[in-house]
Amino acid sequence: MGSYGEWKGVPRENIPWYPRVDLAKCVGCEECFNFCRQKVFAWDEKNNKTKVAEPFRCVVGCSTCAGLCKAEAISFPPLTILKDIVKKG
C-alpha cells in the first residue's frame, strides 16, 4: 500500500474518514461511482453495486457522495472525529 499523504500533519491512513456503502440499500444507480473523481469507488460486477475500493483516497471532510445517494446507502463517520484528530495532532 502506498502513502496517501497527510492531512493537517496526520498520515491519511490514520484518519478513518471514508464512505461506507450499505449494500442492502444500494440500488446500483452508479451516481457515487460516476461522481467521485478520487476513484474511491469501484464497480462490483458480481453484485452490480458500488463498493469502496480505495477508502484513503477520499478527501477528508468530503461527504458529497452521501448527499447524492437517493437510496441513502452511503454513510460517513461524524465530523467530530476530525476535530478530535486535529486536537491530538
Secondary structure, 3 states (H helix, E strand, C coil): CCCCCEECCEEHHHCCCCCEECCCCCCCCCHHHHHCCCCCEEEECCCCEEEECCHHHCCCCCCHHHHHCCCCCEECCCCHHHHHHHHHC
